Amino acid sequence: MPVPSNTTDNGPPSHLAGGRLTVDLSALAANYRLLSQRSAPAQAAAVLKADAYGLGIKPVASALWAAGCRRFFVALPLEGLQLRSVLPQAEIFVLTGLFSVESAAAYREARLIPVLNSQSDLSIWEAHGWDDERSRPCAIHVDTGMNRLGLTPERARSLAEENALTGALTPILLMSHLACADAPDHSLNRQQLESFQAVRALFPQSESSLCNSAGIFLGGDFLGDLTRPGIALYGGAPVSGIGNPMQVVVTAETRIVQVRHVRAGQTVSYGAAPVVRDSVVAVCATGYADGYHRSGSGGGVPLRSAVPNGAQGFVHGHRVPVLGRVTMDLTLFDITSLGPNAVAIGDYIELIGPNMPIDEVAEAAGTIAYELLTSLGRRYCREYVGGTV
Ligand SMILES: *Cc1c(COP(=O)(O)O)cnc(C)c1O
C-alpha cells in the first residue's frame, strides 16, 4: 500500500538547524501508564492525530505500542494509513469519518475503523463497509452538546432500532466528545454524560468512549470502556488551573547566533520597539516559521496591548524575556540580567521544556499547548530519546 511520505522525520542535523527539539519517549510512555491507571476500569487508547500532535507519528506510535497501547485514534484516513504502516496489528479509529466511496475502500484495505458522524457516513459504510458477507466494524459518534461532529441522539436512537433489524453495521464503539472537560465544574459535563448514557443503553453490544485527557480526570461514570487521551500524553496539562501531573515530553531550544549590546533609546526588530535601558540581547535562530508564535512578542509591542508581557526563554538558570517582535526566523531575548559574557554563540535558550512549561508558553502567546505543538514546524533538529526507536 503506498503511504504518503509526509510524516515527520528527524529533521536536519543540528549543525544545519536553528533549533533543536527533544522528544522524551520514556516520559511519553510514563504518561501513557499514568493515564491508563487513571482510566481504569476503562482502557486507555491514544490520540495520534496531526502527526501525533506534531511530535512524529512513527516514533510516538512505536513507543506507545511498546508501553502496551493497542488502540489508537487519528483524525484523517491519511493518518490512518501512516499509522497502519507503523503498527500492523493496532486497532485504528479515524475520527473525521468517511469522505466518499473511494475513501471507504482505503478504510477496508488498511483495516481502519471509521467513526461514523453523519447520515452520509452511515449510508456510505452501510453500502461499502463490507468484506465478502461480513460488515466491517465501525464506531458511531453521537453529538451530546459540542455541535461539531456526530449524529443527534434522536438519529442514534432510530439507528439502533434499524440496525437491530438489518445488521447493516457492526458498531463496536459508541462515542461522544466533551466540550468543557477541562472545566470540571461546568454543568455541560454532566448534561453530556446523561445524554450519552441514554443513547449508550441502546447499543448494548458496543463499547463506550467519552473522555479526552481532561475527561479522564472527571473520573467515575465519565470513563466508560475506552478513553481517548491526546494532549496529556505529550505533557500538556489535562486540566487547567491545577498542578500538571504529566511528565515533560517536549523540549524545544533555539540557538544563539549573535549577542548585541543595545543602548537605552535605541529600538529593536520590526516596528522599532523602544529599548528603555542599556541591554544585552541574544539573537536566536527560531521564529514564527518554527511555530514560535508572533503573538508571543515582547512587552511594549503594539500587538501585545491586551496582555502586558510576552513569552520568555530559559538560559543558564535564568528566565529571559522576548524583546520586540518575533520574526519569521529570528527572536530576540533580553539577557541583560545574566550579566556580560554569560552566554556564548551557539548556546541554546530553552523555549519549551522542563523550565518553560508548555502551557505557560502557550498562554504567553494567547494560545493553547495543542496549537504550539502542532505548529512546531520542520526546521528543528529532532532527537528522540528514552525509547527504542
Ligand atoms: C483530539 C480529540 C481527543 C483528544 O483530546 P485531548 O484533549 O488532546 O486529550 C479525543 N477525542 C476526540 C474526538 C478528539 O477530537
Ligand as a Chemical Component Dictionary entry (heavy atoms), coordinates in Angstrom:
data_LIG
# 
_chem_comp.id                   LIG 
_chem_comp.type                 NON-POLYMER 
_chem_comp.pdbx_formal_charge   0 
_chem_comp.three_letter_code    LIG 
# 
loop_
_chem_comp_atom.comp_id 
_chem_comp_atom.atom_id 
_chem_comp_atom.alt_atom_id 
_chem_comp_atom.type_symbol 
_chem_comp_atom.charge 
_chem_comp_atom.model_Cartn_x 
_chem_comp_atom.model_Cartn_y 
_chem_comp_atom.model_Cartn_z 
_chem_comp_atom.pdbx_ordinal 
LIG C1 C1 C 0 -8.466  15.471 19.787 1  
LIG C2 C2 C 0 -9.509  14.587 20.362 2  
LIG C3 C3 C 0 -9.267  13.871 21.544 3  
LIG C4 C4 C 0 -8.027  14.093 22.374 4  
LIG O1 O1 O 0 -8.216  15.262 23.126 5  
LIG P1 P1 P 0 -7.128  15.802 24.176 6  
LIG O2 O2 O 0 -7.785  16.983 24.762 7  
LIG O3 O3 O 0 -5.913  16.129 23.395 8  
LIG O4 O4 O 0 -6.890  14.711 25.153 9  
LIG C5 C5 C 0 -10.224 12.970 21.963 10 
LIG N1 N1 N 0 -11.375 12.796 21.266 11 
LIG C6 C6 C 0 -11.655 13.492 20.147 12 
LIG C7 C7 C 0 -12.946 13.263 19.449 13 
LIG C8 C8 C 0 -10.743 14.422 19.669 14 
LIG O5 O5 O 0 -11.029 15.126 18.571 15 
# 
loop_
_chem_comp_bond.comp_id 
_chem_comp_bond.atom_id_1 
_chem_comp_bond.atom_id_2 
_chem_comp_bond.value_order 
_chem_comp_bond.pdbx_ordinal 
LIG C1 C2 SING 1  
LIG C2 C3 SING 2  
LIG C2 C8 DOUB 3  
LIG C3 C4 SING 4  
LIG C3 C5 DOUB 5  
LIG C4 O1 SING 6  
LIG O1 P1 SING 7  
LIG P1 O2 DOUB 8  
LIG P1 O3 SING 9  
LIG P1 O4 SING 10 
LIG C5 N1 SING 11 
LIG N1 C6 DOUB 12 
LIG C6 C7 SING 13 
LIG C6 C8 SING 14 
LIG C8 O5 SING 15 
# 
